[in-house]
Amino acid sequence: MPSYVMSVRKASRGKFTAEVGETTYLVVPDGKDPDPSHAIPSQDWFDKVTKLAQWRNDKGEQRGDLLFSVHGYNMSESEVIERHRLLADGLNDVGFKGLVVSFDWPSDDKALAYLSDRHKAKLTAMRLMSEGIAYLSEKQKPDCPMNIHVLGHSTGAYVLTEAFDDADDTNLANSAWKVSQIIFIAGDVSSNVMSTPDPRSDSIYRHCIRLTNYSSRLDQALDISNVKRVGIAPRVGRIGLPDNVPANAINVDCTQYYGLLDSSASVMKQDEPHGIKGMPTHSWYFGNTVFTKDLFSTLIGVDRYTMSTRAVDGEGKTVLIR
């Protein structure tokens, strides 16, 4: 099955670059990397993804589920599509009947480009909202409710925070762009920003049904001692959400689970059937069977305290379990 990508990378000489360009809507053939030649008219793209996201439940009722995935920094378009496929295939394997699409902003594939990437993430954040999510929300039909979900990995979580905040600041015309589930994994956002009230996160809480933050204190990429982040406050993907968050937010601590995954070869083989792409402590979520089951339950609206992949530890924290 082809992959659907909304790209804001600049095209040059028939290839995508790490610079900001026009928005293109891609249908990427299976096994191929995104290429400007994969672009189709925006209306055709929206028609296709809307149709593919629709399904019927056991009662025969029609609904739709569309998950926008937003990647982090230091990612080439080749790496973006690789993780897109891991995420989409994993969800399909556990019964997800909706569609995963990726928002590809122009990060560079250089480790030292962190600050440059973060600037481009902010520049392009509003495009995700105004040229993607808001448009789809506006086109919803009463007889087929479309649940729009968004997932941000690493700097992708920063893109989402900026996108929702900018949409409110600019009084985005369509007020129906509220989304269902927002998911942060290894989020490169200050934990303090996610407290309430805080003008930087008020919008993202207000415009979703639920926000789920997956964190791990073993995430080396988000370690405050990391040279690229010297002086930056502790990240929500490492220490979790602060205590003062709205009732529609929940933190899932993955520290204990990742420790088990990392220390057991048999668990690693079972739970990471495709291996881990990228820095293990930061990127293990993609293709991981336990995380994918938990994510699936989140997307379809299972009560957040009754999932088989979660437990409450002795400190009262919600933790990810096998």
N, C-alpha and C positions, 0 to 999 in steps of 0.2 A: 504493500500500500504506500502511495506517495506521502510525503510529509508536507505540512502546510506551515509556512513561515512568513511573518510580517517583518520585513527588513528595513532599517533606516541607515544602512551602510551605503557609502558612495561607491558607485560603479566606475571603474576606469579600465579601458582596454579589455573589456569583456570579463573583468574580475571584480570581486568586491574588495574594498579596502577597509582600513581602520579609521576612516574619516566619516563625518556625518554627511548624508546625502538625502535624496528624495525617498519617500516611502514607496517600497515595491512589495507586491504580494506574490509570493512564490509557491509553486507546486513542485516540490523537489522529488524526482524519481527515486525509487528505492535503490540504495547502494551508491547514490551520487552525493557530492557535496553541493551546497547551494551555489547557484550561478545566476548572473543577471538574465540569462536566456530562459530561466524557469519562470519569469514573471508573466502574469496574466492580468487582464483588467481587474480593477478592485472589485467591481460589482460581481463579476464572475467568481472571484475568490470568496467573497462573502456568501454568495449563494451556495457554493460548494461546501464550505465549512458549516454553514447553518444546517444544510441537509444531512451531512454526515454526523452531526452532533445529536440528531434526533433519534429517539428510541421509544419503545413502549414497555411499561412495567407489567407485572404479572396480572394486573387488572385490565390491561389493554389501554391504559391511559397514556397519552403521548406527552413526552417531556424532552428536554434537551439538556446536555451537559457539555460545556466547552471550557477547557482549561488552557489559559494563557500561561506559558512558562517563560520566565525572564532570567537569563543567565547572568553570571558574575563577570568579574574583570579577568583580563589576561586570557581571553578566549578567542580563537579563530573561528571562522564560520564552519570549518570542518569539525572542530571540537563541539561547537554548539549543536550541530545536527546529530553528532554521535550521542550526546547526552539526551537530546530530544527523543531519539529512537529508544534508548534504554528506558526512559520514563514512560513513553507511550506503550511500548511493548509489554513492560511490566504491568502497567495498569490493565491492559487488555487481557493479560494472562489471568488476572484475579477477578475478571468479570466486569470491568468498566466498559460501558456501552457508548460513552460519549467520545469526544475528540480532543486530542492535545494539539495545540498550535504553539509555535514559538515566536516571541518578540526578540529579534536579533538587533541589538544596538551595537555601535561600532567600537567594541573593545579591541585592544591590540593583543597580540600573542607574545607579549614581552613582560616578564615579571616586574621590571622596574617602571612600567608605565601606569602604576596604580593611580597616582594623582591625576594624570592625563585622562585615564579611563573614567575616573569618578566625575570629572568635569563633563565629559561627553555623555555620561549617564544622566546627569542633571539636564543637559541640553535637550536630550531626546525623550525624557520621561513623559512629557505632555503628549507626545505623538501617540504613545500607547493608548492614552485615554481618548483623545479627540479623534484619532483616525482608526481606532480599533474597538475598544470596549464601548464607548458611548454610541458609536454607529450601530453596533449589534444590539444594544439595549433598545435603541429607538425603533428597530425593525421587528421587535418581538410581536408575536401574534397571541391574542387571548386564548386561542384553542391549543397553543403549544408553548408553554412557558419555557424560556431558555435560561438555565442556570449558568451564569458566567462566573468562573472561578479564576483566580490568579495565583501563581506560585513564583516566588522570587528566591533564587539561590545566591548567597553571598552579596555582591553589590547589586544583584537583581532586586533584593529586598529594599535597598536604598532607592532604586528606580521606582518601585511601587509607592513608597512613602512620598517621594517628590511628585509623582504623577497625581495622586489623590489630592495632595495639598495644592498643587497648581490648578487642578480642575476647579476646586472651590474658590481659589483666589481670583480666577478669571471668569467666574460665574458661567461655567459651561452651560450652553443653552439647554441641552436635554437633561432634565432633572431625574430621569429614570435610569441613570447609569449605576445604580447600586448593584454590587456584585454579591454573590452568595458566600463563597469561602475564599479567604485570603490565607495563603500558607507562606511562611518564612522558613527556609532551611539554611542553616549556617549564615544567618543574616548579618551583613556588614553594616549595621545601624547601631548607633549608641543606645544602650539599654535605657538610659535616662530619657531619651527622646520619646520612648514608648510609654512613659508615665502619663497619667491624666490628672488634671488637664495639662496639655502641652499643645500649643498651636501647630507644631510640626507633625503631630500624629493624630490630632482630633479628627481630621477628615477621613483617614483610613479606617478608624474605628466606626465612625458614623455611617460610612457607606458600605458596610459589609454585615452579613448575618453573623459570621464568626471569623476570628483571626486565630490561627494556630501557629505557634512558634516552636520549631524544633531546635534544641540547643544541645551543645556538648562542651564540657569543660576541657575535653581532650583535643579540641580543634586547634591545631597549631597555627593555621593561617590567621586565626583571629586572636592569637595570643598578643597581649599588649606589648610584650617584649619584641615582637616582630619588627624588624628595622623599618619596614614600610609604613608602620602605624605608630611610630613613636609619638607620644603626646596625645593620642586619640583615646577617648574614653572607652571603657570595656564594652564589647559588642554584645548585642542581644542574642546572637548565634552561639556565644560562648557561655555567658553567665545567665542567660534567660531573661524573661520579662521581669520588670520591677513588680513590687507588691501592689502598687496602686494602678491597676488597669481596669477597664470596664468589664462588666460581667460577660460580654461576648468574646473575651480573649482567654486563651489557655496556653500554658507553656508545657511542652512535652520534653522532659530531660532525657537525652539519649546517652549520657555519660557512661552509665553502668553497662548499657547494651554494647556500646562501641568497645569498651574495655574487654568484654567477653569476646566480641568479634575479632579483635586484634590479637587476643592471647590464645585462641583456639583455631588450629588449622582446619579441623573438621567443621566448625561453625562457619568459618570463612568460606570454605568450599560449598557448603549448603546454602548460605545466605547471600553469597556474591557469585552466582553462577557464571557471570561474564567478566569477573575480575573488577578491580576498582580503577577507574580512569581519573588521572589527576592526583593531587595530594590526598592520600587515603583519609586522614583525619577530617578533611574538609569536604570531600567529594564522595564518600562511601554511600550516601543516600541513593544515588542513581543506580538502578538495577538491583538494589538490596530488597530481598523478598519481604522482610519484616516491616521495613519502612513503607514499602509499596502497599502492603495490606492495610496499614494504619492510614495512609493517605487515601486509599480507596474508601475506607469507612468514613473518613472526614468528608470527602466529596459527595457521597450519597446521603449524608446527613444522619449517620448513626449517632446516638447520644454519646457525647464525648467522654462520659464516665463509665460506659458499659462496653467499650471495645475490648476484644480479646487480646489485643496487642499492647494494652496499657495496664498499669497497676499504680497504686499509691504507696510510696515508701514510708519509712518511719518518721520522716520530717513533714509528711503531708504533701509531698511533691508528686505530680503525675509523671511517671517514667515509662519509657518504651521497654517492652519485654518480648522475648521469643514465645 
